[in-house]
Amino acid sequence: MKKILTVLLIALSATTFAQNIAKALLKEVSSKVKSYDNISITFKYVLENTAENIKQQTKGDVVLQGEKYRLNILGVTRMFDGKKLYSISIEDEEVTISSDSNNEEDAITPSKMLSFYEDGYTYAMDIEQNINGRKIQYVKLTPIDSNSEIKNILLGIDKQTKHIYNLIQVGKNSTKTTLTVNSFKTNEPLSKSLFTFDANKYKDFYINNLD
């Protein structure tokens, strides 16, 4: 009985130690992100569901400054000025305006893209990979909420820069979404109007105000 108890205690200690290492690494990443005035990212986004024979791949870019962001993906510009979210579709000639009410716990929005992991997950160290000469350490995140539609997330972190390299999210419906950072620039000179919606530019568009 004592031997079993000793083995259990050792296993528990090892698990706790691994969790603490993962948590410390994520804290480093978070501190690094928060030290920048702004961040500009280009990325590749892939959505796969083999059961449904679905595979979609696209590229995008996003500029982040505090809670504000400007995201370009799939021909749509999503811009949040701190109060309102503007979704601008050039193809449809439509602008949708709404409050940025991210009530969905699972939603990894642009403003939370580099910090979503701070709450609501348990952590575990996963594999380390050498990708194009860069050492990428993966941390496995599992939602604390058992009702979450997310099964788990693998967060790849560049061990040298402490920047996020990629994010692999697996849903309980077997859908896998992968976001890979192609370029990561910080403290770039930004236009003062970057996060400001100018209605004069969209006079011929249909304005759909949801509030």
N, CA, C and O of each residue as an XYZ file, in Angstrom:
844
protein
N       0.834     -1.200      0.000
C       0.000      0.000      0.000
C       0.871      1.254      0.000
O       0.588      2.221     -0.708
N       1.953      1.224      0.818
C       2.857      2.362      0.884
C       3.530      2.608     -0.466
O       3.728      3.752     -0.875
N       3.885      1.495     -1.162
C       4.530      1.620     -2.471
C       3.588      2.275     -3.476
O       3.990      3.141     -4.253
N       2.317      1.843     -3.445
C       1.310      2.413     -4.363
C       1.145      3.898     -4.086
O       1.082      4.712     -5.007
N       1.073      4.242     -2.799
C       0.898      5.639     -2.398
C       2.104      6.477     -2.839
O       1.953      7.610     -3.296
N       3.303      5.898     -2.694
C       4.525      6.606     -3.100
C       4.536      6.861     -4.596
O       4.895      7.953     -5.038
N       4.142      5.851     -5.390
C       4.077      5.987     -6.850
C       3.076      7.059     -7.248
O       3.340      7.866     -8.139
N       1.916      7.064     -6.578
C       0.881      8.060     -6.873
C       1.371      9.468     -6.553
O       1.125     10.406     -7.311
N       2.061      9.608     -5.434
C       2.580     10.918     -5.044
C       3.638     11.418     -6.020
O       3.680     12.602     -6.356
N       4.498     10.494     -6.471
C       5.529     10.859     -7.455
C       4.884     11.290     -8.773
O       5.283     12.283     -9.381
N       3.879     10.518     -9.201
C       3.178     10.832    -10.446
C       2.490     12.189    -10.347
O       2.524     12.987    -11.284
N       1.861     12.437     -9.189
C       1.167     13.704     -8.971
C       2.157     14.868     -8.967
O       1.888     15.929     -9.530
N       3.295     14.654     -8.328
C       4.329     15.694     -8.261
C       4.871     16.006     -9.651
O       5.102     17.168     -9.986
N       5.074     14.967    -10.460
C       5.582     15.147    -11.829
C       4.582     15.919    -12.681
O       4.958     16.796    -13.460
N       3.282     15.575    -12.521
C       2.227     16.255    -13.273
C       2.151     17.729    -12.890
O       2.050     18.604    -13.750
N       2.202     17.986    -11.585
C       2.154     19.363    -11.090
C       3.355     20.163    -11.578
O       3.226     21.329    -11.949
N       4.530     19.523    -11.573
C       5.755     20.171    -12.038
C       5.640     20.549    -13.514
O       6.010     21.652    -13.917
N       5.118     19.606    -14.316
C       4.949     19.847    -15.755
C       3.958     20.972    -16.007
O       4.163     21.801    -16.894
N       2.872     21.001    -15.218
C       1.874     22.057    -15.355
C       2.481     23.419    -15.025
O       2.208     24.414    -15.695
N       3.309     23.444    -13.981
C       3.940     24.698    -13.574
C       4.905     25.215    -14.635
O       5.000     26.421    -14.863
N       5.628     24.288    -15.289
C       6.541     24.681    -16.371
C       5.743     25.286    -17.525
O       6.111     26.327    -18.069
N       4.637     24.613    -17.892
C       3.786     25.093    -18.981
C       3.208     26.468    -18.644
O       3.176     27.368    -19.484
N       2.759     26.609    -17.411
C       2.164     27.877    -16.978
C       3.198     28.998    -16.994
O       2.890     30.127    -17.377
N       4.427     28.683    -16.578
C       5.506     29.674    -16.565
C       5.857     30.118    -17.984
O       6.111     31.298    -18.227
N       5.871     29.163    -18.921
C       6.171     29.484    -20.318
C       5.098     30.399    -20.896
O       5.417     31.380    -21.568
N       3.830     30.086    -20.641
C       2.731     30.905    -21.138
C       2.751     32.298    -20.516
O       2.377     33.278    -21.161
N       3.184     32.380    -19.277
C       3.289     33.686    -18.610
C       4.355     34.537    -19.301
O       4.185     35.747    -19.455
N       5.450     33.904    -19.716
C       6.498     34.615    -20.453
C       5.954     35.156    -21.771
O       6.216     36.300    -22.142
N       5.190     34.312    -22.475
C       4.597     34.708    -23.758
C       3.663     35.891    -23.552
O       3.707     36.865    -24.304
N       2.821     35.803    -22.535
C       1.859     36.865    -22.241
C       2.557     38.180    -21.910
O       2.148     39.238    -22.386
N       3.604     38.118    -21.098
C       4.350     39.322    -20.715
C       5.001     39.971    -21.926
O       5.045     41.196    -22.041
N       5.512     39.129    -22.836
C       6.165     39.633    -24.046
C       5.145     40.360    -24.926
O       5.415     41.452    -25.425
N       3.979     39.751    -25.112
C       2.926     40.336    -25.941
C       2.473     41.684    -25.379
O       2.300     42.648    -26.124
N       2.285     41.741    -24.071
C       1.779     42.957    -23.434
C       2.812     44.082    -23.398
O       2.471     45.231    -23.120
N       4.066     43.754    -23.675
C       5.112     44.778    -23.659
C       5.131     45.604    -24.941
O       5.770     46.655    -24.994
N       4.423     45.128    -25.987
C       4.432     45.822    -27.271
C       3.280     46.829    -27.358
O       2.192     46.594    -26.834
N       3.544     47.950    -28.030
C       2.486     48.942    -28.256
C       1.495     48.429    -29.290
O       0.288     48.634    -29.157
N       2.004     47.766    -30.317
C       1.132     47.174    -31.338
C       1.828     45.984    -31.967
O       3.049     45.848    -31.887
N       1.034     45.119    -32.599
C       1.552     43.907    -33.233
C       0.892     43.746    -34.605
O      -0.327     43.860    -34.732
N       1.701     43.483    -35.620
C       1.193     43.232    -36.971
C       1.553     41.808    -37.368
O       2.717     41.412    -37.301
N       0.551     41.041    -37.782
C       0.750     39.617    -38.073
C       0.162     39.266    -39.443
O      -0.937     39.701    -39.789
N       0.908     38.477    -40.208
C       0.327     37.809    -41.373
C       0.278     36.331    -41.041
O       1.166     35.818    -40.360
N      -0.752     35.639    -41.514
C      -0.923     34.249    -41.108
C      -1.599     33.407    -42.179
O      -2.202     33.918    -43.123
N      -1.475     32.097    -41.997
C      -2.194     31.125    -42.836
C      -3.219     30.433    -41.952
O      -2.923     30.057    -40.818
N      -4.424     30.269    -42.480
C      -5.517     29.667    -41.707
C      -6.052     28.453    -42.473
O      -6.424     28.559    -43.642
N      -6.085     27.305    -41.801
C      -6.563     26.065    -42.436
C      -7.653     25.439    -41.568
O      -7.478     25.273    -40.361
N      -8.765     25.099    -42.186
C      -9.860     24.404    -41.498
C     -10.051     23.051    -42.153
O     -10.197     22.963    -43.373
N     -10.051     21.981    -41.341
C     -10.177     20.620    -41.865
C     -11.186     19.809    -41.065
O     -11.245     19.891    -39.838
N     -11.974     19.026    -41.786
C     -12.834     18.025    -41.168
C     -12.877     16.843    -42.126
O     -13.628     16.850    -43.101
N     -12.066     15.830    -41.841
C     -11.936     14.687    -42.750
C     -13.238     13.916    -42.882
O     -13.532     13.384    -43.953
N     -14.028     13.846    -41.808
C     -15.298     13.115    -41.850
C     -16.261     13.751    -42.837
O     -17.039     13.056    -43.491
N     -16.209     15.075    -42.943
C     -17.097     15.799    -43.859
C     -16.411     16.127    -45.183
O     -16.987     16.779    -46.054
N     -15.151     15.655    -45.318
C     -14.364     15.905    -46.521
C     -14.242     17.411    -46.805
O     -14.421     17.864    -47.935
N     -13.933     18.164    -45.748
C     -13.803     19.615    -45.858
C     -12.355     20.019    -45.599
O     -11.743     19.582    -44.626
N     -11.826     20.844    -46.465
C     -10.526     21.470    -46.224
C     -10.518     22.843    -46.871
O     -10.617     22.969    -48.092
N     -10.400     23.866    -46.042
C     -10.361     25.237    -46.521
C      -9.064     25.875    -46.067
O      -8.634     25.697    -44.927
N      -8.449     26.618    -46.964
C      -7.180     27.260    -46.629
C      -7.186     28.687    -47.142
O      -7.598     28.946    -48.272
N      -6.733     29.603    -46.319
C      -6.690     31.005    -46.734
C      -5.575     31.716    -45.984
O      -5.000     31.177    -45.038
N      -5.280     32.930    -46.419
C      -4.295     33.765    -45.742
C      -4.970     35.029    -45.238
O      -6.016     35.433    -45.746
N      -4.369     35.642    -44.244
C      -4.943     36.856    -43.709
C      -3.887     37.682    -43.000
O      -2.728     37.280    -42.888
N      -4.308     38.839    -42.525
C      -3.408     39.676    -41.737
C      -4.223     40.433    -40.702
O      -5.414     40.682    -40.888
N      -3.564     40.793    -39.615
C      -4.235     41.500    -38.532
C      -3.257     42.446    -37.858
O      -2.077     42.139    -37.693
N      -3.778     43.606    -37.472
C      -3.014     44.566    -36.670
C      -3.732     44.705    -35.339
O      -4.941     44.931    -35.298
N      -2.987     44.570    -34.254
C      -3.557     44.618    -32.905
C      -2.922     45.753    -32.110
O      -1.707     45.949    -32.137
N      -3.767     46.492    -31.407
C      -3.280     47.523    -30.495
C      -4.239     47.585    -29.309
O      -5.319     48.170    -29.400
N      -3.837     46.982    -28.211
C      -4.747     46.867    -27.073
C      -5.952     46.030    -27.467
O      -5.799     44.924    -27.985
N      -7.137     46.545    -27.227
C      -8.365     45.849    -27.606
C      -8.744     46.109    -29.065
O      -9.590     45.409    -29.622
N      -8.132     47.096    -29.672
C      -8.459     47.453    -31.055
C      -7.777     46.494    -32.024
O      -6.692     45.977    -31.757
N      -8.446     46.268    -33.167
C      -7.816     45.437    -34.190
C      -8.401     45.722    -35.560
O      -9.497     46.265    -35.693
N      -7.639     45.339    -36.576
C      -8.092     45.408    -37.971
C      -7.661     44.104    -38.631
O      -6.470     43.853    -38.818
N      -8.633     43.286    -38.979
C      -8.394     41.944    -39.517
C      -8.887     41.863    -40.955
O     -10.011     42.262    -41.259
N      -8.036     41.341    -41.840
C      -8.419     41.095    -43.232
C      -8.350     39.605    -43.507
O      -7.284     38.998    -43.408
N      -9.493     39.013    -43.855
C      -9.533     37.587    -44.169
C     -10.759     37.281    -45.017
O     -11.836     37.831    -44.785
N     -10.592     36.403    -45.999
C     -11.683     35.954    -46.871
C     -12.422     37.118    -47.527
O     -13.639     37.065    -47.706
N     -11.686     38.164    -47.881
C     -12.289     39.296    -48.579
C     -13.086     40.233    -47.700
O     -13.764     41.131    -48.200
N     -13.012     40.035    -46.407
C     -13.756     40.872    -45.462
C     -12.783     41.541    -44.496
O     -11.854     40.907    -43.996
N     -13.007     42.830    -44.240
C     -12.240     43.557    -43.229
C     -13.092     43.687    -41.975
O     -14.202     44.218    -42.014
N     -12.559     43.197    -40.868
C     -13.237     43.331    -39.568
C     -12.411     44.300    -38.731
O     -11.232     44.070    -38.461
N     -13.060     45.389    -38.326
C     -12.348     46.440    -37.611
C     -13.074     46.767    -36.311
O     -14.274     47.045    -36.308
N     -12.329     46.730    -35.207
C     -12.897     47.054    -33.906
C     -12.175     48.273    -33.351
O     -10.956     48.260    -33.183
N     -12.946     49.338    -33.065
C     -12.339     50.601    -32.622
C     -12.334     50.758    -31.106
O     -11.994     51.821    -30.587
N     -12.711     49.697    -30.401
C     -12.776     49.748    -28.946
C     -14.197     49.759    -28.432
O     -14.456     49.437    -27.272
N     -15.133     50.140    -29.322
C     -16.550     50.179    -28.945
C     -17.435     49.448    -29.941
O     -18.341     48.706    -29.560
N     -17.160     49.667    -31.227
C     -17.986     49.081    -32.279
C     -17.158     48.186    -33.185
O     -15.976     48.436    -33.424
N     -17.805     47.134    -33.686
C     -17.188     46.222    -34.643
C     -17.775     46.478    -36.022
O     -18.993     46.459    -36.196
N     -16.910     46.718    -36.999
C     -17.338     46.977    -38.376
C     -16.848     45.835    -39.260
O     -15.652     45.546    -39.317
N     -17.786     45.192    -39.947
C     -17.438     44.134    -40.898
C     -17.718     44.672    -42.296
O     -18.866     44.936    -42.653
N     -16.662     44.831    -43.077
C     -16.774     45.490    -44.377
C     -16.523     44.481    -45.486
O     -15.430     43.925    -45.596
N     -17.544     44.248    -46.311
C     -17.425     43.331    -47.447
C     -17.478     44.137    -48.738
O     -18.528     44.668    -49.100
N     -16.350     44.228    -49.431
C     -16.289     44.969    -50.695
C     -17.128     44.266    -51.760
O     -17.829     44.912    -52.540
N     -17.047     42.926    -51.781
C     -17.774     42.150    -52.798
C     -19.289     42.337    -52.673
O     -19.984     42.512    -53.674
N     -19.790     42.298    -51.440
C     -21.229     42.447    -51.218
C     -21.663     43.903    -51.086
O     -22.856     44.198    -51.015
N     -20.688     44.810    -51.053
C     -20.961     46.240    -50.850
C     -21.843     46.441    -49.616
O     -22.887     47.092    -49.667
N     -21.389     45.865    -48.522
C     -22.166     45.919    -47.280
C     -21.246     46.136    -46.085
O     -20.141     45.596    -46.023
N     -21.725     46.935    -45.140
C     -21.018     47.148    -43.877
C     -21.963     46.780    -42.742
O     -23.066     47.318    -42.647
N     -21.534     45.867    -41.885
C     -22.328     45.478    -40.721
C     -21.676     46.075    -39.482
O     -20.482     45.897    -39.238
N     -22.489     46.789    -38.704
C     -21.981     47.463    -37.501
C     -22.667     46.870    -36.281
O     -23.890     46.736    -36.248
N     -21.870     46.517    -35.279
C     -22.444     45.941    -34.066
C     -21.547     46.226    -32.870
O     -20.393     46.630    -33.018
N     -22.103     46.007    -31.683
C     -21.271     46.047    -30.483
C     -20.431     44.793    -30.486
O     -20.893     43.742    -30.931
N     -19.211     44.878    -30.003
C     -18.329     43.714    -30.019
C     -18.647     42.836    -28.823
O     -17.879     42.779    -27.862
N     -19.780     42.151    -28.885
C     -20.227     41.332    -27.751
C     -19.754     39.908    -27.931
O     -20.476     39.060    -28.454
N     -18.524     39.650    -27.489
C     -17.954     38.301    -27.602
C     -18.399     37.468    -26.410
O     -17.613     37.192    -25.503
N     -19.655     37.073    -26.420
C     -20.190     36.332    -25.286
C     -19.829     34.858    -25.326
O     -19.918     34.160    -24.315
N     -19.419     34.386    -26.504
C     -19.096     32.975    -26.629
C     -17.738     32.703    -25.996
O     -16.719     33.266    -26.398
N     -17.749     31.830    -24.997
C     -16.521     31.522    -24.265
C     -15.439     30.973    -25.186
O     -14.252     31.239    -24.997
N     -15.875     30.185    -26.209
C     -14.912     29.507    -27.062
C     -14.316     30.416    -28.133
O     -13.315     30.071    -28.760
N     -14.937     31.582    -28.342
C     -14.513     32.435    -29.443
C     -13.115     33.003    -29.205
O     -12.882     33.717    -28.229
N     -12.189     32.676    -30.108
C     -10.849     33.246    -30.042
C     -10.825     34.400    -31.038
O     -10.497     34.209    -32.209
N     -11.170     35.587    -30.573
C     -11.260     36.764    -31.417
C      -9.872     37.370    -31.617
O      -8.950     37.056    -30.865
N      -9.711     38.248    -32.635
C      -8.395     38.846    -32.857
C      -7.811     39.527    -31.624
O      -6.613     39.413    -31.361
N      -8.653     40.237    -30.862
C      -8.132     40.942    -29.690
C      -7.705     39.985    -28.581
O      -6.946     40.358    -27.686
N      -8.207     38.728    -28.649
C      -7.818     37.727    -27.644
C      -6.849     36.691    -28.205
O      -6.444     35.759    -27.510
N      -6.487     36.870    -29.465
C      -5.712     35.862    -30.171
C      -4.402     35.499    -29.473
O      -3.980     34.342    -29.496
N      -3.765     36.488    -28.856
C      -2.468     36.248    -28.238
C      -2.535     36.180    -26.719
O      -1.510     36.200    -26.038
N      -3.771     36.097    -26.191
C      -3.885     36.047    -24.723
C      -5.043     35.185    -24.229
O      -5.291     35.113    -23.025
N      -5.756     34.529    -25.148
C      -6.950     33.762    -24.783
C      -6.662     32.667    -23.756
O      -7.536     32.289    -22.976
N      -5.435     32.168    -23.768
C      -5.054     31.014    -22.937
C      -4.903     31.362    -21.458
O      -4.703     30.471    -20.632
N      -4.995     32.634    -21.119
C      -4.730     33.046    -19.736
C      -5.785     32.536    -18.748
O      -5.497     32.340    -17.567
N      -6.998     32.325    -19.239
C      -8.076     31.864    -18.362
C      -8.860     30.731    -19.022
O      -8.995     30.677    -20.244
N      -9.371     29.831    -18.189
C     -10.307     28.824    -18.674
C      -9.705     27.527    -19.180
O     -10.417     26.697    -19.745
N      -8.394     27.335    -18.987
C      -7.747     26.129    -19.502
C      -6.811     25.512    -18.455
O      -6.276     26.200    -17.586
N      -6.636     24.206    -18.569
C      -5.555     23.538    -17.844
C      -4.405     23.380    -18.826
O      -4.620     23.317    -20.036
N      -3.181     23.314    -18.304
C      -1.998     23.302    -19.158
C      -1.195     22.020    -19.000
O      -1.159     21.420    -17.925
N      -0.552     21.613    -20.085
C       0.371     20.475    -20.037
C       1.413     20.653    -21.129
O       1.082     21.027    -22.254
N       2.673     20.385    -20.800
C       3.715     20.453    -21.814
C       3.520     19.323    -22.812
O       3.194     18.198    -22.436
N       3.721     19.631    -24.083
C       3.579     18.627    -25.139
C       4.933     18.492    -25.848
O       5.974     18.751    -25.245
N       4.923     18.095    -27.100
C       6.168     17.828    -27.813
C       6.907     19.118    -28.184
O       6.331     20.206    -28.215
N       8.194     18.955    -28.463
C       8.998     20.042    -29.023
C       9.382     19.640    -30.438
O       9.807     18.508    -30.671
N       9.234     20.568    -31.391
C       9.567     20.275    -32.781
C      10.581     21.281    -33.304
O      10.597     22.440    -32.887
N      11.422     20.825    -34.217
C      12.356     21.710    -34.902
C      11.749     22.031    -36.266
O      11.692     21.173    -37.147
N      11.294     23.279    -36.432
C      10.635     23.684    -37.670
C      11.453     24.778    -38.341
O      11.530     25.904    -37.849
N      12.058     24.434    -39.462
C      12.905     25.377    -40.210
C      13.966     26.019    -39.317
O      14.223     27.220    -39.402
N      14.576     25.200    -38.463
C      15.641     25.690    -37.598
C      15.165     26.368    -36.327
O      15.977     26.820    -35.519
N      13.857     26.442    -36.145
C      13.300     27.071    -34.942
C      12.778     25.982    -34.002
O      12.107     25.046    -34.435
N      13.094     26.117    -32.719
C      12.589     25.165    -31.736
C      11.210     25.619    -31.263
O      11.070     26.660    -30.620
N      10.202     24.823    -31.591
C       8.817     25.148    -31.242
C       8.347     24.212    -30.134
O       8.261     23.000    -30.328
N       8.051     24.775    -28.991
C       7.543     24.006    -27.852
C       6.024     24.111    -27.810
O       5.462     25.206    -27.779
N       5.375     22.956    -27.808
C       3.908     22.944    -27.772
C       3.401     22.790    -26.344
O       3.930     22.012    -25.550
N       2.361     23.555    -26.048
C       1.650     23.444    -24.777
C       0.220     23.026    -25.104
O      -0.443     23.639    -25.940
N      -0.245     21.974    -24.434
C      -1.601     21.487    -24.666
C      -2.564     22.156    -23.693
O      -2.382     22.092    -22.478
N      -3.582     22.793    -24.240
C      -4.598     23.473    -23.436
C      -5.894     22.680    -23.502
O      -6.355     22.326    -24.588
N      -6.479     22.402    -22.352
C      -7.761     21.693    -22.293
C      -8.767     22.568    -21.555
O      -8.507     22.987    -20.427
N      -9.915     22.851    -22.178
C     -10.899     23.716    -21.529
C     -11.359     23.156    -20.182
O     -11.606     21.957    -20.052
N     -11.471     24.028    -19.190
C     -11.983     23.624    -17.884
C     -13.480     23.347    -17.977
O     -13.998     22.455    -17.304
N     -14.167     24.113    -18.813
C     -15.613     23.945    -19.005
C     -15.882     22.672    -19.802
O     -15.496     22.577    -20.967
N     -16.531     21.710    -19.193
C     -16.805     20.429    -19.861
C     -17.801     20.583    -21.007
O     -17.907     19.695    -21.854
N     -18.533     21.696    -21.045
C     -19.500     21.938    -22.120
C     -18.890     22.657    -23.319
O     -19.570     22.933    -24.307
N     -17.606     22.951    -23.217
C     -16.940     23.630    -24.317
C     -16.956     22.772    -25.575
O     -16.839     21.548    -25.507
N     -17.103     23.431    -26.732
C     -17.073     22.709    -28.004
C     -15.647     22.396    -28.439
O     -15.432     21.690    -29.424
N     -14.679     22.923    -27.703
C     -13.274     22.662    -27.999
C     -12.805     21.437    -27.227
O     -13.007     21.342    -26.016
N     -12.181     20.504    -27.931
C     -11.603     19.324    -27.275
C     -10.265     19.697    -26.643
O     -10.045     19.459    -25.455
N      -9.379     20.278    -27.438
C      -8.100     20.765    -26.922
C      -7.461     21.701    -27.940
O      -7.879     21.783    -29.095
N      -6.429     22.406    -27.468
C      -5.676     23.321    -28.317
C      -4.190     23.067    -28.087
O      -3.738     22.944    -26.949
N      -3.446     22.991    -29.173
C      -1.992     22.931    -29.086
C      -1.458     24.301    -29.470
O      -1.714     24.789    -30.570
N      -0.718     24.915    -28.564
C      -0.157     26.238    -28.800
C       1.337     26.089    -28.997
O       2.056     25.706    -28.074
N       1.812     26.394    -30.212
C       3.230     26.278    -30.527
C       3.953     27.579    -30.226
O       3.569     28.632    -30.735
N       4.989     27.523    -29.409
C       5.703     28.718    -28.968
C       7.169     28.634    -29.381
O       7.843     27.642    -29.105
N       7.654     29.677    -30.042
C       9.058     29.757    -30.408
C       9.861     29.951    -29.124
O       9.700     30.955    -28.430
N      10.716     28.997    -28.817
C      11.439     29.021    -27.538
C      12.410     30.195    -27.428
O      12.713     30.649    -26.325
N      12.895     30.687    -28.565
C      13.850     31.790    -28.526
C      13.153     33.142    -28.355
O      13.527     33.930    -27.486
N      12.140     33.408    -29.184
C      11.484     34.721    -29.163
C      10.342     34.807    -28.153
O       9.938     35.900    -27.756
N       9.822     33.640    -27.737
C       8.643     33.562    -26.862
C       7.403     34.133    -27.550
O       6.490     34.636    -26.895
N       7.389     34.045    -28.885
C       6.220     34.438    -29.667
C       5.441     33.194    -30.060
O       6.016     32.112    -30.183
N       4.136     33.340    -30.258
C       3.315     32.217    -30.714
C       3.616     31.946    -32.191
O       3.553     32.850    -33.025
N       3.943     30.694    -32.499
C       4.223     30.292    -33.884
C       2.957     29.780    -34.563
O       2.652     30.158    -35.694
N       2.230     28.922    -33.868
C       0.969     28.444    -34.435
C       0.004     27.991    -33.344
O       0.362     27.843    -32.176
N      -1.218     27.782    -33.773
C      -2.295     27.357    -32.878
C      -3.098     26.281    -33.598
O      -3.585     26.499    -34.707
N      -3.232     25.128    -32.969
C      -3.994     24.015    -33.561
C      -5.166     23.696    -32.632
O      -4.976     23.198    -31.522
N      -6.363     23.987    -33.098
C      -7.557     23.776    -32.272
C      -8.366     22.603    -32.798
O      -8.714     22.559    -33.978
N      -8.665     21.653    -31.921
C      -9.451     20.478    -32.287
C     -10.806     20.557    -31.582
O     -10.875     20.652    -30.357
N     -11.874     20.518    -32.370
C     -13.213     20.582    -31.803
C     -13.741     19.193    -31.487
O     -13.221     18.190    -31.977
N     -14.773     19.146    -30.669
C     -15.385     17.859    -30.330
C     -16.111     17.249    -31.529
O     -16.458     16.067    -31.521
N     -16.338     18.070    -32.562
C     -16.946     17.562    -33.795
C     -15.882     17.150    -34.809
O     -16.176     16.941    -35.986
N     -14.618     17.033    -34.324
C     -13.468     16.582    -35.133
C     -12.976     17.626    -36.144
O     -12.137     17.318    -36.990
N     -13.489     18.846    -36.063
C     -12.982     19.899    -36.933
C     -11.670     20.432    -36.360
O     -11.582     20.756    -35.176
N     -10.659     20.515    -37.217
C      -9.352     21.025    -36.787
C      -9.054     22.326    -37.515
O      -9.095     22.383    -38.744
N      -8.754     23.364    -36.755
C      -8.375     24.633    -37.358
C      -6.939     24.938    -36.944
O      -6.576     24.822    -35.774
N      -6.137     25.328    -37.919
C      -4.725     25.627    -37.673
C      -4.408     27.030    -38.148
O      -4.657     27.375    -39.304
N      -3.866     27.825    -37.265
C      -3.437     29.176    -37.612
C      -1.920     29.238    -37.436
O      -1.400     29.030    -36.340
N      -1.227     29.526    -38.527
C       0.238     29.583    -38.493
C       0.705     30.998    -38.810
O       0.319     31.571    -39.828
N       1.528     31.553    -37.944
C       2.034     32.914    -38.123
C       3.165     32.915    -39.157
O       4.162     32.209    -39.004
N       2.992     33.715    -40.205
C       4.036     33.839    -41.229
C       5.001     34.970    -40.916
O       6.207     34.841    -41.125
N       4.466     36.083    -40.413
C       5.325     37.199    -40.013
C       4.754     37.845    -38.760
O       3.539     37.909    -38.575
N       5.646     38.320    -37.907
C       5.257     38.879    -36.607
C       6.092     40.138    -36.393
O       7.283     40.057    -36.090
N       5.459     41.307    -36.553
C       6.171     42.576    -36.399
C       5.570     43.361    -35.238
O       4.369     43.287    -34.975
N       6.416     44.104    -34.556
C       5.953     44.842    -33.378
C       6.319     46.317    -33.460
O       7.284     46.713    -34.113
N       5.503     47.116    -32.768
C       5.748     48.562    -32.626
C       5.981     49.250    -33.966
O       6.900     50.055    -34.116
N       5.131     48.917    -34.937
C       5.186     49.537    -36.253
C       4.513     50.915    -36.192
O       3.608     51.106    -35.380
N       4.930     51.886    -37.032
C       4.212     53.163    -37.108
C       2.838     52.930    -37.751
O       2.756     52.432    -38.874
N       1.772     53.286    -37.052
C       0.415     53.040    -37.532
C      -0.293     54.351    -37.863
O      -0.085     55.368    -37.202
N      -1.119     54.310    -38.883
C      -1.946     55.463    -39.219
C      -2.936     55.720    -38.087
O      -3.464     54.775    -37.502
N      -3.190     56.990    -37.773
C      -4.127     57.334    -36.706
C      -5.550     56.892    -37.033
O      -6.379     56.714    -36.140
N      -5.819     56.718    -38.321
C      -7.175     56.351    -38.753
C      -7.334     54.853    -39.017
O      -8.366     54.420    -39.531
N      -6.303     54.053    -38.664
C      -6.330     52.627    -38.986
C      -7.543     51.909    -38.401
O      -8.113     51.030    -39.047
N      -7.936     52.271    -37.198
C      -9.064     51.603    -36.528
C     -10.332     52.461    -36.540
O     -11.273     52.198    -35.790
N     -10.352     53.494    -37.398
C     -11.500     54.412    -37.458
C     -12.321     54.145    -38.711
O     -11.781     54.091    -39.815
N     -13.613     53.981    -38.537
C     -14.503     53.745    -39.676
C     -14.893     55.083    -40.298
O     -15.433     55.962    -39.627
N     -14.612     55.220    -41.584
C     -14.944     56.435    -42.329
C     -16.140     56.152    -43.232
O     -15.995     55.550    -44.296
N     -17.319     56.587    -42.803
C     -18.557     56.308    -43.541
C     -18.543     56.906    -44.943
O     -19.221     56.394    -45.835
N     -17.781     57.983    -45.155
C     -17.729     58.633    -46.471
C     -17.149     57.726    -47.549
O     -17.418     57.912    -48.736
N     -16.349     56.739    -47.130
C     -15.753     55.812    -48.098
C     -16.748     54.748    -48.579
O     -16.487     54.037    -49.549
N     -17.891     54.650    -47.886
C     -18.837     53.570    -48.190
C     -20.250     54.111    -48.394
O     -21.229     53.507    -47.956
N     -20.338     55.254    -49.065
C     -21.637     55.899    -49.285
C     -22.594     55.034    -50.095
O     -23.807     55.085    -49.889
N     -22.051     54.238    -51.018
C     -22.894     53.397    -51.883
C     -23.125     52.008    -51.307
O     -23.782     51.181    -51.940
N     -22.597     51.738    -50.122
C     -22.752     50.433    -49.489
C     -24.038     50.394    -48.671
O     -24.548     51.420    -48.219
N     -24.544     49.173    -48.497
C     -25.678     48.979    -47.580
C     -25.104     48.920    -46.170
O     -24.226     48.106    -45.884
N     -25.602     49.784    -45.293
C     -25.142     49.830    -43.917
C     -26.126     49.076    -43.027
O     -27.267     49.502    -42.851
N     -25.691     47.987    -42.485
C     -26.537     47.138    -41.634
C     -26.132     47.351    -40.174
O     -25.185     46.731    -39.689
N     -26.857     48.231    -39.478
C     -26.547     48.548    -38.086
C     -27.372     47.652    -37.175
O     -28.591     47.798    -37.098
N     -26.717     46.730    -36.489
C     -27.432     45.730    -35.682
C     -27.825     46.234    -34.296
O     -28.606     45.578    -33.607
N     -27.305     47.372    -33.877
C     -27.616     47.887    -32.532
C     -28.821     48.845    -32.575
O     -29.226     49.374    -31.540
